[in-house]
Amino acid sequence: MTGRKLLRPHLSRLRPARTRLRPAAARVPTALRGFFPALWLRAAGRTPEGNRPTAAFLRRRMLVLPALALVALALSAAAYGDVHDRTERLRDRCAPALVDLAQARISLELAQGQAESRLRTPEQAEAVELGETYRSLLTEASQSLNRVAQSRALHKGQEQELRVVSGLVVAYGDKIAWADRNGKSDVLRKAGVEYADDMLSGKHHTVARTTRQEPVSILDRIAELERQLHEENHDLAAWSPLTLAAAAAAALSAALFAFVLVGTSVFLRDRLRLISVQLTVAAVPVLLTPVLLAFGGAEEHAAQERVRTTVGDLEKLGADREAPRSIESIARDAAAVMREAHPEGWSLTAGIVVPAAGVGALACGVTLFLYGRPYPAVRPRRKYTDA
């Protein structure tokens, strides 16, 4: 009770302010309720005093309707274009680069296993040479890295890192070949294999766990490139701010165009006793184009998310005999997902419907111009005075 008594003077000071705010808060819904009828009257060419002049109304609308339509079309095309560009980058660059990086990583691990099995003992080194399996795996790793370099999926820093990895792979192959040539010497053979293994995986390179450093071994460098590309895939498959902002603005512009179109049609019916089929036909492509592009963008975005999830399974693959087949299966599934989304078909559709809708927007203006020709603009008379 003591605290309430202490606060009572302050509460009494706030009561006049609360009293003043209540009428202001009540006026806000009233203003909103009056806003939409006023907006409709303006769209239909009406005023509290009567109807607007026919010539002035038609000349104004012959500019406003095409402008709103073109803005809606441009924003819709920008939103879809951003989604489609991400689809192309994910399909043609990032996903294939991740597949090739995984192929290179698995091939190098399998090649090291082949080398160790052949060079484990002097007897095996003398009896069995490094066979075609090892050479094909090392060649596959080098070719996969070359395909990554040609994929244009990497920025300059990543390209430089990839060149370093390719050079280390060549050095790794030379070290295994040196160990193979010195198979009779137990010391040299083991030293060569261990040094090559250290270059590949860093197993013999001891670093304190608390120490954080840049990746040194070949597999660590490849894994870091994979991690960066997986993060980029995640960003590509997400809704970008540009897409969301352009789509929201396009929806608002299209809704405003439809609203103004209905108001203009009501004006033509009331003042000119005319139901304009030409205006309706010209406006239909403008209203359908944002809807079509929205469907296309949504389908491509869903495919992007599925491809990101599919390609993400590459991180879970280990170096076993089934890994190359698993990589090929993942690559086929990702390509199939993209084909099912029909990005090329949607891109062709956008290339057709957007110009057609632009023609329709201009046709709306021309139609209103022709309707307004019999009604000359009212010009104020000049007053002449004697000099």
Secondary structure, DSSP 4 states (H G I P E B T S, - for coil): -HHHHHHHHHHHHHHHHHHHHHHHHHHHHHHHHHHHHHHHHHHTTEETTEEPPHHHHHHHHHHHHHHHHHHHHHHHHHHHHHHHHHHHHIIIIIHHHHHHHHHHHHHHHHHHHHHHHHSSSHHHHHHS---HHHHHHHHHHHHHHHHHHHTT-S-HHHHHHHHHHHHHHHHHHHHHHHHHHTTT-HHHHHHHHHHHHHHHH-TT----TT------SHHHHHHHHHHHHHHHHHHHHSPPHHHHHHHHHHHHHHHHHHHHHHHHHHHHHHHH----HHHHHHHHHHHHHHHHHHHHHHHHHHHHHHHHHHHHGGGG--SSTTHHHHHHHHHHHHHHHHHHH-HHHHHHHHHHHHHHHHHHHHHHHHHHHHHHTTSPPP-PPPPP---
